[in-house]
Amino acid sequence: MLDMCMMAYTNGGKERTLVEWKDILDRSGFASHSIKPIPSEFRSVIVAYP
Protein backbone atom coordinates (compact mmCIF):
# COMPACT_ATOMS: atom_id res chain seq x y z
CA MET A 1 0.00 0.00 0.00
CA LEU A 2 2.92 2.35 0.67
CA ASP A 3 3.92 2.31 -3.01
CA MET A 4 0.41 3.43 -3.98
CA CYS A 5 0.62 6.33 -1.50
CA MET A 6 4.01 7.34 -2.91
CA MET A 7 2.59 7.34 -6.44
CA ALA A 8 -0.40 9.42 -5.35
CA TYR A 9 1.52 12.00 -3.31
CA THR A 10 4.52 12.65 -5.56
CA ASN A 11 4.86 14.20 -9.00
CA GLY A 12 5.74 11.69 -11.69
CA GLY A 13 5.27 8.58 -9.55
CA LYS A 14 5.10 5.39 -11.60
CA GLU A 15 5.09 1.64 -11.40
CA ARG A 16 8.23 0.13 -12.91
CA THR A 17 8.43 -2.97 -15.10
CA LEU A 18 10.87 -5.82 -14.50
CA VAL A 19 13.00 -4.54 -17.40
CA GLU A 20 13.16 -1.06 -15.86
CA TRP A 21 14.19 -2.45 -12.45
CA LYS A 22 16.89 -4.62 -14.08
CA ASP A 23 18.27 -1.57 -15.90
CA ILE A 24 18.27 0.54 -12.71
CA LEU A 25 20.03 -2.18 -10.71
CA ASP A 26 22.61 -2.80 -13.46
CA ARG A 27 23.40 0.92 -13.81
CA SER A 28 23.62 1.30 -10.03
CA GLY A 29 26.48 -1.18 -9.88
CA PHE A 30 24.80 -4.14 -8.21
CA ALA A 31 26.81 -7.25 -9.08
CA SER A 32 23.90 -9.61 -8.64
CA HIS A 33 20.15 -9.26 -8.31
CA SER A 34 16.96 -11.22 -8.64
CA ILE A 35 13.31 -10.26 -8.69
CA LYS A 36 11.09 -12.85 -7.06
CA PRO A 37 7.30 -12.68 -7.48
CA ILE A 38 5.16 -13.41 -4.44
CA PRO A 39 2.55 -16.09 -5.25
CA SER A 40 -1.02 -14.80 -5.48
CA GLU A 41 0.11 -11.19 -5.01
CA PHE A 42 0.78 -8.36 -7.42
CA ARG A 43 4.11 -7.70 -5.70
CA SER A 44 7.68 -8.87 -5.93
CA VAL A 45 10.74 -8.89 -3.71
CA ILE A 46 13.92 -7.42 -5.18
CA VAL A 47 17.14 -8.95 -3.81
CA ALA A 48 20.28 -7.02 -4.80
CA TYR A 49 23.91 -7.57 -3.81
CA PRO A 50 26.70 -4.97 -4.14
ChimeraX attribute file (.defattr): number of C-alpha atoms within 10 A of each C-alpha:
attribute: neighborCount
match mode: 1-to-1
recipient: residues
	/A:1	5
	/A:2	7
	/A:3	11
	/A:4	11
	/A:5	10
	/A:6	13
	/A:7	13
	/A:8	12
	/A:9	10
	/A:10	9
	/A:11	8
	/A:12	8
	/A:13	13
	/A:14	12
	/A:15	9
	/A:16	9
	/A:17	9
	/A:18	12
	/A:19	9
	/A:20	11
	/A:21	15
	/A:22	17
	/A:23	11
	/A:24	12
	/A:25	19
	/A:26	14
	/A:27	9
	/A:28	10
	/A:29	11
	/A:30	13
	/A:31	10
	/A:32	11
	/A:33	15
	/A:34	14
	/A:35	13
	/A:36	11
	/A:37	12
	/A:38	10
	/A:39	8
	/A:40	6
	/A:41	7
	/A:42	7
	/A:43	10
	/A:44	13
	/A:45	10
	/A:46	14
	/A:47	10
	/A:48	14
	/A:49	10
	/A:50	9
